[in-house]
Amino acid sequence: MEIAPDFFDYFEAAAKLLDTDKSIMAVSSWNDNGQKQFVYDPKALYRSDFFPGLGWMLTKSTWMELSPKWPKAYWDDWVRLKEVHGGRQFIRPEVCRTYNFGEHGSSMGQFFDQYLKPIKLNNAHIDWNSEDLSYLTEDKFLIKFGKDVANATPVRGSDDLLKAHNLDVDVRIQYNDQSDFERVARQFGVFEEWKVPLLTQFNSFIFRSQVWQVINL
């Protein structure tokens, strides 16, 4: 793993939130859809029901809770189980603070060229100690993100990609089931894995107008 220049500053700032908000289980430095064409704002952070992994932090008390049951393999998928995270969420950045160059690692290079190689590693200087991260608390974030979803322009129909690119606004594409999700994901080139969507109760994508940043909801 290669880390961004602000990797440690990011975690130091997020640690204060992790200590005070018990609805957060861990803080990650990774965005599965953090490819260059989908990211824009190096300061943007999100709450997620999905554990991104690949460079993450949790409290000692949470580790003491999990460590006696920690599996020998596929621990990332294990953490994503509802009975493990217990409804707690995860913080992740829009722009990744880690970069995975291990083409021939444990995943045997699966999806490397398509999804991992194009990941953007942050190179912008962010003074995280001066950033107000209170918008990530559970009550504030739910209201803010709900408004983002509600205010995005809905795009319907089979040719989602063409319609979305013809609109200079944030757009929302709703999907109905797993096959519908995979169809939309293929059109835009985002991860087709059903487990990757982040806030699945919304069952939709938002594509932001700036550089087509994708948020899997």
ROSE-4610 file (N, C-alpha, C; in Angstrom, 1 decimal, always signed):
// ROSE-4610
residu = [M/M/M/E/E/E/I/I/I/A/A/A/P/P/P/D/D/D/F/F/F/F/F/F/D/D/D/Y/Y/Y/F/F/F/E/E/E/A/A/A/A/A/A/A/A/A/K/K/K/L/L/L/L/L/L/D/D/D/T/T/T/D/D/D/K/K/K/S/S/S/I/I/I/M/M/M/A/A/A/V/V/V/S/S/S/S/S/S/W/W/W/N/N/N/D/D/D/N/N/N/G/G/G/Q/Q/Q/K/K/K/Q/Q/Q/F/F/F/V/V/V/Y/Y/Y/D/D/D/P/P/P/K/K/K/A/A/A/L/L/L/Y/Y/Y/R/R/R/S/S/S/D/D/D/F/F/F/F/F/F/P/P/P/G/G/G/L/L/L/G/G/G/W/W/W/M/M/M/L/L/L/T/T/T/K/K/K/S/S/S/T/T/T/W/W/W/M/M/M/E/E/E/L/L/L/S/S/S/P/P/P/K/K/K/W/W/W/P/P/P/K/K/K/A/A/A/Y/Y/Y/W/W/W/D/D/D/D/D/D/W/W/W/V/V/V/R/R/R/L/L/L/K/K/K/E/E/E/V/V/V/H/H/H/G/G/G/G/G/G/R/R/R/Q/Q/Q/F/F/F/I/I/I/R/R/R/P/P/P/E/E/E/V/V/V/C/C/C/R/R/R/T/T/T/Y/Y/Y/N/N/N/F/F/F/G/G/G/E/E/E/H/H/H/G/G/G/S/S/S/S/S/S/M/M/M/G/G/G/Q/Q/Q/F/F/F/F/F/F/D/D/D/Q/Q/Q/Y/Y/Y/L/L/L/K/K/K/P/P/P/I/I/I/K/K/K/L/L/L/N/N/N/N/N/N/A/A/A/H/H/H/I/I/I/D/D/D/W/W/W/N/N/N/S/S/S/E/E/E/D/D/D/L/L/L/S/S/S/Y/Y/Y/L/L/L/T/T/T/E/E/E/D/D/D/K/K/K/F/F/F/L/L/L/I/I/I/K/K/K/F/F/F/G/G/G/K/K/K/D/D/D/V/V/V/A/A/A/N/N/N/A/A/A/T/T/T/P/P/P/V/V/V/R/R/R/G/G/G/S/S/S/D/D/D/D/D/D/L/L/L/L/L/L/K/K/K/A/A/A/H/H/H/N/N/N/L/L/L/D/D/D/V/V/V/D/D/D/V/V/V/R/R/R/I/I/I/Q/Q/Q/Y/Y/Y/N/N/N/D/D/D/Q/Q/Q/S/S/S/D/D/D/F/F/F/E/E/E/R/R/R/V/V/V/A/A/A/R/R/R/Q/Q/Q/F/F/F/G/G/G/V/V/V/F/F/F/E/E/E/E/E/E/W/W/W/K/K/K/V/V/V/P/P/P/L/L/L/L/L/L/T/T/T/Q/Q/Q/F/F/F/N/N/N/S/S/S/F/F/F/I/I/I/F/F/F/R/R/R/S/S/S/Q/Q/Q/V/V/V/W/W/W/Q/Q/Q/V/V/V/I/I/I/N/N/N/L/L/L]
num = [1/1/1/2/2/2/3/3/3/4/4/4/5/5/5/6/6/6/7/7/7/8/8/8/9/9/9/10/10/10/11/11/11/12/12/12/13/13/13/14/14/14/15/15/15/16/16/16/17/17/17/18/18/18/19/19/19/20/20/20/21/21/21/22/22/22/23/23/23/24/24/24/25/25/25/26/26/26/27/27/27/28/28/28/29/29/29/30/30/30/31/31/31/32/32/32/33/33/33/34/34/34/35/35/35/36/36/36/37/37/37/38/38/38/39/39/39/40/40/40/41/41/41/42/42/42/43/43/43/44/44/44/45/45/45/46/46/46/47/47/47/48/48/48/49/49/49/50/50/50/51/51/51/52/52/52/53/53/53/54/54/54/55/55/55/56/56/56/57/57/57/58/58/58/59/59/59/60/60/60/61/61/61/62/62/62/63/63/63/64/64/64/65/65/65/66/66/66/67/67/67/68/68/68/69/69/69/70/70/70/71/71/71/72/72/72/73/73/73/74/74/74/75/75/75/76/76/76/77/77/77/78/78/78/79/79/79/80/80/80/81/81/81/82/82/82/83/83/83/84/84/84/85/85/85/86/86/86/87/87/87/88/88/88/89/89/89/90/90/90/91/91/91/92/92/92/93/93/93/94/94/94/95/95/95/96/96/96/97/97/97/98/98/98/99/99/99/100/100/100/101/101/101/102/102/102/103/103/103/104/104/104/105/105/105/106/106/106/107/107/107/108/108/108/109/109/109/110/110/110/111/111/111/112/112/112/113/113/113/114/114/114/115/115/115/116/116/116/117/117/117/118/118/118/119/119/119/120/120/120/121/121/121/122/122/122/123/123/123/124/124/124/125/125/125/126/126/126/127/127/127/128/128/128/129/129/129/130/130/130/131/131/131/132/132/132/133/133/133/134/134/134/135/135/135/136/136/136/137/137/137/138/138/138/139/139/139/140/140/140/141/141/141/142/142/142/143/143/143/144/144/144/145/145/145/146/146/146/147/147/147/148/148/148/149/149/149/150/150/150/151/151/151/152/152/152/153/153/153/154/154/154/155/155/155/156/156/156/157/157/157/158/158/158/159/159/159/160/160/160/161/161/161/162/162/162/163/163/163/164/164/164/165/165/165/166/166/166/167/167/167/168/168/168/169/169/169/170/170/170/171/171/171/172/172/172/173/173/173/174/174/174/175/175/175/176/176/176/177/177/177/178/178/178/179/179/179/180/180/180/181/181/181/182/182/182/183/183/183/184/184/184/185/185/185/186/186/186/187/187/187/188/188/188/189/189/189/190/190/190/191/191/191/192/192/192/193/193/193/194/194/194/195/195/195/196/196/196/197/197/197/198/198/198/199/199/199/200/200/200/201/201/201/202/202/202/203/203/203/204/204/204/205/205/205/206/206/206/207/207/207/208/208/208/209/209/209/210/210/210/211/211/211/212/212/212/213/213/213/214/214/214/215/215/215/216/216/216/217/217/217]
x = [+0.8/+0.0/+0.9/+0.5/+1.1/+0.2/+0.7/-0.2/+0.0/-1.1/-1.1/-0.3/+0.1/+0.9/+0.1/-1.2/-2.0/-2.7/-2.2/-2.8/-2.9/-1.8/-1.8/-2.6/-2.6/-3.3/-4.8/-5.2/-6.6/-7.1/-6.3/-6.7/-6.7/-5.8/-5.8/-7.0/-7.4/-8.7/-9.9/-9.9/-11.1/-11.2/-10.1/-10.1/-10.9/-11.0/-11.8/-13.3/-13.7/-15.0/-15.3/-14.4/-14.5/-14.7/-14.0/-14.0/-15.4/-16.0/-17.2/-18.5/-18.5/-19.7/-19.7/-20.4/-20.4/-21.1/-21.8/-22.4/-21.5/-20.2/-19.2/-18.3/-18.1/-17.3/-15.8/-15.6/-14.2/-14.1/-12.9/-12.6/-11.7/-12.0/-11.3/-10.6/-9.5/-8.9/-9.2/-10.1/-10.4/-11.8/-11.9/-13.2/-13.1/-13.9/-13.9/-14.1/-14.9/-15.2/-14.4/-13.1/-12.3/-11.4/-11.9/-11.1/-11.1/-10.0/-9.8/-11.0/-11.8/-12.9/-14.1/-14.1/-15.2/-15.0/-13.9/-13.6/-13.2/-13.5/-13.3/-12.8/-13.5/-13.2/-12.4/-11.1/-10.2/-10.6/-11.5/-12.0/-13.2/-13.9/-15.2/-15.1/-15.8/-15.9/-17.4/-17.6/-18.9/-19.1/-20.3/-20.6/-21.1/-20.9/-21.3/-21.7/-22.6/-23.0/-22.0/-21.2/-20.3/-18.8/-18.2/-16.8/-15.8/-15.2/-14.3/-12.9/-12.4/-11.1/-10.0/-8.8/-7.7/-7.1/-6.7/-6.2/-7.3/-7.4/-8.5/-8.1/-9.0/-8.7/-10.0/-9.8/-10.9/-10.4/-11.2/-10.8/-10.3/-9.6/-9.1/-10.3/-11.3/-12.5/-13.2/-13.3/-13.9/-13.1/-11.7/-10.8/-11.0/-11.1/-11.3/-12.6/-13.6/-14.9/-14.8/-14.0/-14.0/-12.8/-11.7/-10.5/-10.7/-11.5/-11.7/-12.4/-13.2/-13.9/-13.3/-12.2/-11.6/-11.3/-11.9/-11.6/-10.2/-9.8/-8.5/-8.4/-9.6/-9.6/-10.9/-10.9/-12.0/-12.6/-11.7/-12.2/-12.9/-12.6/-13.3/-14.7/-15.1/-16.5/-17.1/-16.4/-16.9/-17.3/-16.5/-16.8/-18.1/-18.4/-19.5/-20.8/-20.8/-22.0/-22.7/-24.0/-24.8/-24.6/-24.5/-24.3/-23.0/-22.0/-20.7/-20.7/-21.1/-21.0/-22.2/-23.3/-24.4/-25.0/-25.0/-25.7/-24.8/-23.6/-22.6/-22.1/-21.7/-21.3/-19.8/-19.3/-17.9/-17.7/-16.6/-16.3/-15.3/-15.5/-14.5/-14.4/-13.3/-13.1/-13.6/-13.8/-14.1/-12.9/-11.8/-10.5/-9.6/-9.2/-8.5/-7.2/-6.9/-5.6/-4.7/-5.1/-4.2/-4.3/-3.2/-3.2/-2.7/-3.5/-3.1/-2.3/-1.0/-0.3/+0.0/-0.6/-0.3/-1.1/-0.7/-1.4/-1.4/-0.4/-0.4/-0.5/-1.4/-1.5/-2.5/-3.2/-4.1/-5.3/-5.7/-6.8/-6.4/-5.1/-4.5/-4.8/-4.8/-4.9/-6.3/-7.3/-8.7/-9.1/-9.6/-10.1/-9.1/-7.8/-6.7/-6.7/-6.6/-6.5/-7.8/-8.9/-10.2/-10.5/-10.3/-10.7/-9.7/-8.6/-7.5/-6.5/-6.0/-5.0/-5.4/-6.7/-7.1/-7.4/-7.3/-7.6/-6.7/-7.4/-6.6/-6.2/-4.9/-4.3/-4.2/-4.8/-4.8/-3.4/-3.2/-2.0/-2.1/-3.4/-3.6/-3.3/-2.8/-2.5/-3.8/-4.2/-5.5/-5.0/-5.4/-5.1/-6.3/-6.2/-7.3/-7.6/-6.6/-6.9/-7.8/-7.9/-8.8/-10.1/-10.3/-11.6/-12.6/-13.8/-15.0/-15.6/-15.5/-16.0/-17.4/-18.0/-19.2/-20.3/-20.2/-21.3/-21.4/-20.4/-20.4/-21.0/-21.5/-22.2/-23.5/-24.0/-25.1/-26.3/-26.8/-28.0/-27.8/-26.7/-26.4/-26.2/-25.5/-25.2/-26.4/-27.3/-28.5/-29.4/-29.5/-30.3/-29.6/-28.3/-27.6/-27.7/-27.4/-27.3/-28.7/-29.7/-31.0/-31.5/-31.0/-31.4/-30.6/-29.4/-28.6/-29.3/-29.8/-30.5/-31.8/-32.6/-33.9/-33.8/-32.7/-32.5/-31.9/-31.3/-30.7/-31.8/-31.5/-32.4/-32.6/-33.8/-33.9/-33.7/-33.0/-32.9/-33.4/-34.3/-35.0/-34.9/-34.9/-34.9/-33.6/-33.5/-32.4/-31.1/-31.1/-29.8/-29.4/-29.1/-28.8/-27.6/-26.6/-25.3/-25.4/-26.1/-26.3/-27.1/-28.2/-29.0/-28.3/-27.5/-26.8/-25.7/-25.0/-24.0/-24.5/-25.8/-26.4/-27.0/-26.8/-27.3/-26.2/-26.1/-25.0/-25.5/-26.1/-26.6/-26.3/-26.4/-26.4/-27.6/-27.3/-28.4/-28.5/-29.7/-30.0/-30.6/-30.0/-30.5/-30.9/-32.1/-32.6/-32.6/-32.3/-32.3/-33.2/-33.7/-34.8/-34.3/-33.2/-32.8/-31.3/-30.7/-29.3/-29.0/-29.8/-29.5/-29.6/-30.6/-30.7/-29.5/-29.1/-27.9/-26.6/-26.5/-25.3/-25.4/-26.6/-26.7/-26.3/-26.7/-26.3/-24.8/-24.3/-22.9/-22.0/-22.4/-21.7/-21.6/-22.8/-22.8/-21.8/-21.7/-20.8/-19.4/-19.2/-17.9/-17.5/-18.5/-18.3/-18.4/-17.9/-17.9/-19.3/-19.3/-20.6/-20.9/-20.0/-20.2/-21.4/-22.4/-23.6/-23.2/-22.2/-21.8/-21.2/-20.8/-20.1/-21.0/-22.3/-23.1/-23.1/-23.1/-22.7/-23.9/-24.9/-26.1/-27.3/-27.5/-28.4/-29.9/-30.2/-31.6/-32.1/-31.3/-31.7/-31.9/-31.2/-31.3/-31.1/-30.0/-29.8/-28.4/-28.0/-26.7/-26.9/-25.9/-25.9/-24.7/-24.8/-23.6/-23.6/-22.5/-22.3/-21.9/-22.2/-21.9/-20.4/-19.7/-18.2/-17.5/-17.0/-16.2/-16.9/-18.2/-19.0/-18.6/-18.5/-18.2/-19.4/-19.1/-20.2/-20.3/-21.5/-21.7/-22.7/-22.3/-23.2/-23.9/-25.2/-26.0/-26.5]
y = [-1.2/+0.0/+1.3/+2.2/+3.5/+4.5/+5.3/+6.2/+7.7/+8.5/+9.9/+10.7/+11.9/+12.8/+13.1/+13.2/+13.6/+12.4/+11.2/+10.0/+10.0/+10.4/+10.4/+11.5/+12.7/+13.9/+13.6/+12.9/+12.5/+11.6/+10.6/+9.7/+10.4/+11.3/+12.0/+12.8/+13.5/+14.3/+13.5/+12.4/+11.5/+10.7/+10.6/+9.8/+10.5/+11.8/+12.6/+12.3/+12.1/+11.8/+10.3/+9.5/+8.0/+7.9/+8.7/+8.6/+9.1/+10.0/+10.6/+10.1/+9.6/+9.1/+7.6/+7.0/+5.5/+4.8/+5.6/+4.9/+4.7/+5.1/+4.9/+3.7/+2.7/+1.6/+1.7/+2.3/+2.5/+3.6/+4.1/+5.1/+4.5/+4.6/+4.0/+5.1/+4.8/+5.7/+5.4/+4.5/+3.9/+4.2/+4.3/+4.4/+3.5/+2.4/+1.4/+2.0/+3.1/+3.8/+5.1/+5.1/+6.3/+6.5/+6.0/+6.1/+7.6/+7.9/+9.3/+10.0/+9.3/+10.0/+10.2/+9.6/+9.7/+10.6/+11.1/+11.9/+13.3/+14.2/+15.6/+16.4/+16.2/+17.0/+16.2/+16.6/+15.9/+16.1/+17.0/+17.3/+16.5/+15.9/+15.3/+14.0/+13.8/+12.5/+12.1/+10.8/+10.2/+9.1/+9.0/+7.8/+6.7/+5.5/+4.4/+3.2/+2.4/+1.1/+0.0/+0.3/-0.7/-0.4/-1.5/-1.4/-1.4/-0.3/-0.3/-1.0/-1.0/-1.6/-0.9/-1.6/-1.0/+0.2/+0.1/+1.2/+1.8/+1.4/+1.8/+1.8/+2.4/+2.6/+2.4/+1.7/+1.6/+1.7/+1.9/+2.1/+0.8/+0.9/-0.3/-1.1/-0.4/-1.1/-1.9/-1.4/-2.1/-3.3/-3.2/-4.3/-5.4/-5.0/-6.0/-6.7/-6.1/-6.7/-7.7/-7.4/-8.2/-9.3/-8.9/-9.8/-11.2/-11.6/-13.0/-13.8/-13.1/-13.8/-13.6/-12.9/-12.5/-13.7/-13.8/-15.0/-15.0/-16.2/-16.3/-15.9/-15.8/-15.4/-14.6/-13.8/-13.0/-12.2/-11.6/-10.8/-9.6/-9.0/-7.8/-8.1/-9.2/-9.6/-9.9/-10.4/-10.7/-9.4/-8.4/-7.1/-6.5/-6.8/-6.2/-6.9/-8.0/-8.7/-7.8/-7.8/-7.0/-7.4/-8.7/-9.2/-8.9/-8.4/-8.0/-6.5/-5.7/-4.3/-3.7/-4.5/-4.1/-2.8/-2.5/-1.2/+0.0/-0.2/+0.9/+1.2/+2.4/+2.8/+3.1/+3.5/+3.7/+5.0/+5.7/+6.9/+6.6/+7.1/+6.9/+8.2/+8.5/+9.7/+9.6/+10.7/+10.7/+10.3/+11.0/+10.7/+9.8/+8.7/+7.7/+8.3/+7.8/+8.1/+6.9/+5.9/+4.7/+4.3/+3.7/+3.2/+1.8/+0.8/-0.6/-0.9/-1.1/-1.4/-2.9/-3.7/-5.1/-5.9/-5.8/-6.5/-8.0/-8.6/-10.0/-10.4/-9.7/-10.0/-11.2/-11.1/-12.2/-12.4/-11.3/-11.4/-11.8/-12.2/-12.7/-11.8/-10.5/-9.5/-9.3/-9.9/-9.8/-8.3/-7.8/-6.4/-5.4/-5.7/-4.7/-3.6/-4.0/-3.0/-2.2/-2.8/-2.0/-1.1/-1.6/-0.8/-0.3/-1.0/-0.6/+0.3/+0.0/+0.8/+2.2/+2.5/+3.9/+4.7/+4.1/+4.8/+6.1/+7.2/+8.4/+8.5/+8.6/+8.8/+10.3/+10.8/+12.2/+12.8/+14.0/+14.7/+16.1/+16.5/+17.9/+18.0/+19.1/+19.4/+19.8/+19.1/+19.4/+19.6/+20.7/+21.0/+20.4/+19.1/+18.4/+19.0/+19.5/+20.0/+21.2/+21.9/+23.1/+22.8/+21.5/+21.1/+20.8/+21.2/+20.9/+19.7/+18.6/+17.3/+16.9/+17.9/+17.7/+17.3/+17.6/+17.2/+15.7/+15.0/+13.5/+12.8/+13.6/+12.9/+12.4/+11.3/+10.6/+11.4/+12.3/+13.0/+14.1/+14.8/+15.8/+15.2/+14.1/+13.5/+12.9/+12.3/+11.7/+12.8/+14.0/+15.1/+15.6/+15.9/+16.5/+15.5/+14.3/+13.3/+13.0/+13.0/+12.8/+13.9/+15.2/+16.3/+16.2/+15.7/+15.6/+14.6/+13.5/+12.5/+13.1/+13.7/+14.3/+15.4/+16.2/+17.3/+16.9/+15.8/+15.4/+15.1/+15.4/+15.3/+13.8/+13.2/+11.8/+11.5/+10.5/+10.1/+8.7/+8.5/+7.2/+6.7/+5.4/+4.9/+4.0/+3.4/+2.5/+3.1/+4.3/+5.0/+6.0/+5.5/+6.4/+7.2/+6.6/+7.3/+8.5/+8.3/+9.5/+10.6/+10.2/+11.2/+12.0/+11.3/+11.9/+12.9/+12.5/+13.4/+14.6/+14.6/+15.8/+16.8/+16.5/+17.3/+17.8/+19.1/+19.8/+20.0/+18.9/+19.0/+17.6/+17.5/+16.2/+15.4/+14.2/+13.3/+12.1/+11.5/+10.4/+9.3/+8.1/+6.9/+5.8/+5.5/+4.5/+3.2/+2.1/+0.8/-0.1/-1.2/-2.0/-3.2/-3.9/-5.1/-5.3/-6.5/-6.7/-6.6/-7.2/-7.2/-5.7/-5.0/-3.6/-2.7/-3.0/-2.3/-2.6/-3.9/-4.2/-3.6/-3.5/-2.8/-1.3/-0.6/+0.8/+0.9/+0.0/+0.0/-0.2/-1.1/-1.3/-0.1/+0.6/+1.8/+2.8/+3.0/+4.1/+3.6/+2.3/+1.8/+1.7/+1.7/+1.6/+0.1/-0.2/-1.6/-2.3/-3.4/-4.1/-5.0/-5.2/-6.0/-5.5/-6.3/-6.0/-5.5/-6.0/-5.7/-4.3/-3.7/-2.4/-1.2/-1.2/+0.0/+0.4/+1.7/+2.1/+2.3/+2.9/+3.2/+2.6/+1.3/+0.6/+1.0/+1.6/+1.9/+2.9/+3.7/+4.6/+4.0/+2.8/+2.1/+3.0/+3.8/+4.7/+5.1/+5.5/+6.2/+7.7/+8.5/+9.9/+10.1/+10.8/+11.2/+12.7/+13.2/+14.6/+15.3/+16.6/+17.3/+17.5/+17.6/+17.8/+16.5/+16.4/+15.3/+14.0/+14.0/+12.8/+11.9/+12.6/+11.8/+10.9/+9.7/+8.7/+8.4/+8.4/+8.0/+6.8/+5.7/+4.5/+4.6/+4.8/+5.0/+3.7]
z = [+0.0/+0.0/+0.0/-0.8/-0.8/-0.1/+0.8/+1.5/+1.0/+1.2/+0.8/+1.8/+1.4/+2.3/+3.6/+3.5/+4.6/+5.3/+5.1/+5.6/+7.1/+7.8/+9.3/+9.8/+9.2/+9.6/+9.5/+8.4/+8.2/+9.4/+9.7/+10.7/+12.1/+12.3/+13.6/+13.8/+12.8/+12.9/+13.0/+12.3/+12.3/+13.6/+14.3/+15.6/+16.6/+16.6/+17.6/+17.4/+16.1/+15.8/+16.2/+16.0/+16.3/+17.8/+18.6/+20.0/+20.6/+20.0/+20.5/+19.9/+18.7/+18.1/+18.0/+18.9/+19.1/+17.9/+17.1/+15.9/+14.8/+14.9/+14.0/+14.5/+13.6/+14.0/+13.6/+12.5/+12.0/+11.0/+10.8/+9.8/+8.7/+7.4/+6.4/+5.5/+4.9/+3.9/+2.5/+2.3/+0.9/+0.4/-0.9/-1.6/-2.8/-2.8/-3.8/-5.2/-5.3/-6.5/-6.6/-6.1/-6.0/-7.3/-8.4/-9.6/-10.1/-10.8/-11.2/-11.8/-12.6/-13.3/-12.4/-11.2/-10.3/-9.1/-8.8/-7.6/-7.9/-6.9/-7.2/-5.9/-4.8/-3.6/-2.6/-2.4/-1.5/+0.0/+0.3/+1.7/+2.0/+1.0/+1.2/+1.9/+3.0/+3.7/+3.8/+3.9/+3.9/+5.0/+5.5/+6.3/+5.4/+5.8/+4.9/+5.8/+5.3/+5.9/+5.5/+4.5/+3.9/+4.4/+4.9/+5.4/+4.2/+3.8/+2.7/+2.9/+4.1/+4.4/+3.7/+3.5/+2.8/+3.4/+4.7/+5.5/+6.3/+7.6/+8.4/+9.9/+10.7/+12.1/+12.9/+14.0/+15.0/+16.4/+17.4/+18.7/+19.4/+20.4/+21.2/+21.7/+22.2/+22.8/+21.7/+20.5/+19.4/+19.0/+19.0/+18.8/+19.8/+21.1/+22.2/+22.0/+21.4/+21.1/+20.0/+19.0/+17.8/+17.8/+18.4/+18.2/+18.7/+19.7/+20.1/+19.0/+18.1/+17.1/+15.7/+15.6/+14.3/+13.4/+12.2/+11.3/+10.8/+10.3/+9.8/+8.3/+7.7/+6.3/+6.0/+4.9/+4.5/+5.7/+6.5/+7.6/+7.2/+6.0/+5.5/+5.3/+4.6/+4.4/+5.8/+6.7/+8.0/+8.7/+8.7/+9.3/+8.7/+7.4/+6.8/+7.2/+7.9/+8.3/+9.4/+9.3/+10.2/+11.7/+11.9/+13.2/+13.8/+13.0/+13.4/+13.7/+12.7/+12.9/+13.7/+13.8/+14.7/+14.3/+13.0/+12.6/+12.7/+13.2/+13.2/+11.8/+11.5/+10.2/+10.1/+8.9/+8.7/+8.0/+8.2/+7.6/+6.5/+5.3/+4.2/+3.4/+2.7/+2.0/+0.5/-0.1/-1.5/-2.3/-2.0/-2.6/-1.7/-2.2/-1.4/-0.8/+0.4/+1.1/+1.1/+0.4/+0.2/-1.3/-1.8/-3.1/-3.1/-3.7/-3.7/-5.0/-4.9/-6.1/-6.2/-5.3/-5.3/-6.3/-7.5/-8.6/-8.4/-7.8/-7.6/-6.2/-5.4/-4.0/-3.8/-2.6/-2.3/-3.2/-3.9/-4.8/-6.2/-6.4/-7.6/-8.8/-8.5/-9.6/-10.2/-9.5/-9.9/-9.9/-11.0/-11.2/-11.1/-11.0/-10.7/-11.8/-13.1/-14.2/-14.3/-14.0/-14.2/-13.1/-11.8/-10.7/-9.8/-9.6/-8.6/-9.2/-10.4/-11.0/-11.2/-11.7/-11.9/-10.6/-9.5/-8.2/-8.1/-7.7/-7.5/-6.0/-5.8/-4.5/-4.2/-3.1/-2.8/-2.8/-3.5/-3.5/-3.0/-2.6/-2.1/-0.7/-0.3/+1.2/+1.8/+2.8/+3.6/+5.1/+5.6/+7.0/+7.8/+8.1/+8.7/+10.1/+10.8/+12.2/+12.2/+11.1/+11.0/+10.3/+9.9/+9.3/+10.3/+10.1/+11.0/+10.5/+11.2/+10.8/+11.5/+12.1/+12.9/+11.9/+10.6/+9.7/+9.5/+10.0/+9.9/+11.1/+12.1/+13.2/+12.6/+13.3/+12.7/+12.4/+13.3/+13.0/+11.9/+11.9/+10.9/+9.5/+9.4/+8.1/+7.4/+8.2/+7.7/+7.0/+7.7/+7.1/+5.9/+5.9/+4.8/+3.6/+3.8/+2.7/+2.1/+3.0/+2.5/+1.6/+1.9/+1.1/-0.3/-0.2/-1.5/-2.4/-1.8/-2.6/-3.2/-2.3/-2.7/-3.8/-3.7/-4.6/-5.9/-6.0/-7.3/-8.3/-9.6/-10.7/-11.0/-11.0/-11.3/-12.8/-13.1/-14.5/-14.6/-15.6/-15.7/-17.2/-17.4/-18.7/-18.9/-20.1/-20.3/-20.6/-21.2/-21.6/-20.5/-19.3/-18.2/-18.4/-19.0/-19.2/-20.1/-21.2/-22.1/-21.5/-20.8/-20.2/-19.1/-18.3/-17.2/-17.7/-18.8/-19.3/-20.0/-20.3/-20.9/-19.9/-18.6/-17.6/-16.8/-16.6/-15.8/-14.3/-13.8/-12.4/-11.8/-10.4/-9.8/-10.2/-10.6/-11.0/-10.1/-10.1/-9.3/-10.2/-10.1/-10.9/-9.9/-9.9/-8.9/-9.6/-8.8/-9.3/-8.5/-9.1/-8.5/-7.8/-8.4/-7.8/-8.2/-7.9/-8.2/-9.7/-10.5/-12.0/-12.5/-12.0/-12.4/-12.0/-10.8/-10.2/-11.1/-11.5/-12.3/-13.7/-14.2/-15.5/-15.5/-14.5/-14.3/-14.1/-13.2/-12.9/-14.1/-15.0/-16.2/-17.1/-17.2/-18.1/-17.6/-16.3/-15.8/-15.5/-15.5/-15.2/-13.7/-12.8/-11.4/-11.0/-9.8/-9.3/-9.4/-10.1/-10.2/-9.1/-8.1/-7.0/-6.2/-5.9/-5.2/-3.8/-3.2/-1.8/-1.7/-2.8/-2.7/-2.4/-2.9/-2.6/-1.1/-0.8/+0.5/+1.5/+1.0/+1.8/+1.1/+1.2/+0.3/+0.6/+1.7/+1.9/+0.9/+0.3/-0.7/-2.1/-2.3/-3.6/-4.8/-4.8/-5.9/-6.0/-7.2/-7.4/-7.4/-7.0/-7.3/-8.1/-9.2/-10.0/-9.9/-9.3/-9.1/-10.3/-10.5/-11.7/-11.9/-10.8/-10.9/-11.2/-12.4/-12.9/-12.6/-12.6/-12.5/-11.3/-10.2/-8.9/-8.6/-8.4/-8.1/-6.6/-6.1/-4.8/-4.8/-4.4/-4.4/-3.1/-3.1/-1.9/-1.3]
